[in-house]
Amino acid sequence: MTAWNPALSSLRNSTVLPPEMVASAIKKAKRPLMVIGSLVNSIPDDITDRITRITEKGDMEVALTGGSSLKGDRFRRRNIIGLIEIVDNLKNPAWKGFDGNGNYDLVCFIGVPYYIGSQGLSTLRAFAPHLKTVTLCRYMHPNADISYPNMSYDEWLKWLDALIENLE
């Protein structure tokens, strides 16, 4: 028998999951949301194309933050909002969402600068137990419920392609 060590565990540990499991989480969600940050403006169009396909196949509402609206015309159901404002709204279980049908149960983040994304995810972890958070970035986010591992650009493309394939 081992003793419980609070330094090594918590109620909500981040889990690194493969794209197949992330696709399953998105499919199971009743109200998924994709939060797209400003880094989408500085990444190649092949990533933006993949993000567009993920939101379409996952039937996801889109929140464009931090200037990502420059490429926002690619997204069907899009809303422009600040990152801090969307995090604040997501904390509130009574928030009605962008369409008035209630808060979201799964939120995916991509293209959000790491330093602010980490703080937003930490806030949601502590104050929004009603939702799950997923990061699709190429760097692991320990404050997300589900995250991809740190990987090279080419590996990241393969993981995003696998996610798209499994959403079909």
C-alpha positions in Angstrom: 0.0 0.0 0.0 1.3 3.4 -0.9 0.5 6.7 0.7 -1.2 9.5 -1.2 1.2 12.2 -2.2 -0.6 15.5 -3.1 2.5 16.7 -5.0 2.2 13.9 -7.5 -1.6 13.9 -8.1 -4.6 16.2 -8.2 -8.3 15.9 -8.8 -7.8 16.9 -12.5 -4.6 15.8 -14.0 -3.7 16.7 -17.6 -3.7 13.8 -19.9 -1.8 13.4 -23.2 -4.0 11.6 -25.6 -3.6 10.5 -29.2 -5.8 12.1 -31.9 -8.2 9.2 -32.0 -9.2 9.9 -28.3 -9.4 13.6 -28.9 -11.8 12.9 -31.8 -13.9 10.7 -29.6 -14.1 13.5 -26.9 -15.2 16.0 -29.6 -17.8 13.6 -31.0 -19.2 13.0 -27.5 -19.5 16.7 -26.7 -23.0 18.1 -27.0 -21.7 21.7 -27.4 -18.1 21.9 -28.5 -16.3 25.2 -29.0 -13.0 26.0 -30.8 -11.1 29.0 -29.4 -8.6 30.2 -32.0 -5.8 32.6 -31.0 -3.6 35.2 -32.8 -0.9 32.7 -33.6 -3.1 31.4 -36.4 -2.1 34.6 -38.3 1.6 33.6 -38.3 1.3 29.9 -39.1 1.1 28.5 -42.6 -2.2 28.2 -44.3 -2.0 24.4 -44.2 -2.7 24.6 -40.4 -5.5 27.0 -40.9 -7.1 24.6 -43.5 -6.8 21.8 -40.9 -8.4 23.9 -38.2 -11.3 24.7 -40.6 -11.8 21.0 -41.3 -11.7 20.2 -37.6 -14.4 22.8 -36.8 -16.6 21.6 -39.7 -16.3 17.9 -39.0 -16.7 18.4 -35.2 -19.7 20.8 -35.7 -18.0 23.3 -33.5 -18.8 26.9 -32.8 -15.7 29.1 -33.3 -14.4 31.9 -31.0 -11.7 34.1 -32.7 -9.5 35.9 -30.3 -6.4 38.2 -30.4 -6.6 39.3 -34.0 -7.2 35.8 -35.4 -10.2 37.3 -37.2 -7.9 38.2 -40.0 -8.4 34.6 -41.2 -11.8 34.3 -39.7 -13.7 34.3 -43.0 -12.8 30.7 -43.4 -15.0 29.6 -40.4 -18.7 29.1 -40.8 -20.0 29.7 -37.2 -17.5 32.4 -36.0 -17.6 34.9 -33.2 -15.0 37.6 -32.4 -14.2 37.9 -28.7 -11.2 38.6 -26.4 -9.5 35.6 -24.8 -9.9 36.9 -21.3 -13.6 37.6 -22.0 -14.2 34.2 -23.4 -12.5 32.5 -20.4 -14.6 34.7 -18.1 -17.8 33.7 -19.9 -16.8 30.0 -19.9 -16.4 30.1 -16.1 -20.0 31.0 -15.7 -22.2 27.8 -16.0 -25.3 30.1 -16.6 -23.7 31.7 -19.7 -25.9 31.1 -22.7 -23.1 30.8 -25.3 -22.9 32.7 -28.5 -26.1 31.2 -29.9 -28.2 31.5 -26.7 -28.4 27.7 -26.3 -26.3 27.4 -23.1 -22.6 27.1 -22.1 -20.2 24.7 -23.9 -19.2 21.4 -22.5 -15.9 21.0 -24.4 -13.5 23.8 -25.4 -10.6 23.3 -27.8 -7.8 25.8 -27.9 -5.3 26.3 -30.8 -3.1 29.2 -31.8 -3.3 31.0 -28.4 0.1 32.2 -27.2 1.3 29.8 -24.6 1.8 32.4 -21.8 -1.8 33.6 -21.8 -3.3 30.2 -22.8 -1.7 28.6 -19.8 -3.3 31.2 -17.5 -6.7 30.9 -19.2 -6.6 27.1 -18.9 -5.5 27.3 -15.3 -8.5 29.6 -14.6 -10.9 27.2 -16.3 -9.4 24.2 -14.5 -10.0 25.9 -11.1 -13.3 27.6 -11.8 -15.1 25.7 -14.5 -15.6 22.1 -13.5 -18.6 21.9 -15.8 -16.4 21.8 -19.0 -13.5 19.9 -20.4 -10.5 21.7 -22.1 -8.5 20.4 -25.0 -5.4 21.9 -26.6 -4.5 21.1 -30.2 -1.2 23.0 -30.1 2.1 21.4 -30.8 3.2 22.0 -27.2 1.8 20.2 -24.1 -0.4 22.3 -21.9 -0.4 20.9 -18.3 -3.5 22.9 -17.4 -5.7 21.4 -20.1 -7.7 18.3 -19.4 -6.5 16.8 -22.7 -3.4 17.9 -24.5 -1.0 16.8 -27.3 2.6 16.2 -26.4 5.5 18.4 -27.4 6.2 17.6 -31.0 7.9 18.8 -34.2 5.9 20.6 -36.9 5.8 17.6 -39.2 4.5 15.4 -36.3 1.9 18.0 -35.5 0.6 17.9 -39.0 0.2 14.2 -38.8 -1.6 14.4 -35.5 -4.0 17.0 -36.9 -4.6 14.9 -40.0 -5.3 11.9 -37.8 -7.8 14.0 -35.8 -9.6 15.1 -38.9 -9.7 11.5 -40.2 -11.2 10.2 -36.9 -13.8 12.9 -36.8 -15.4 11.5 -40.0 
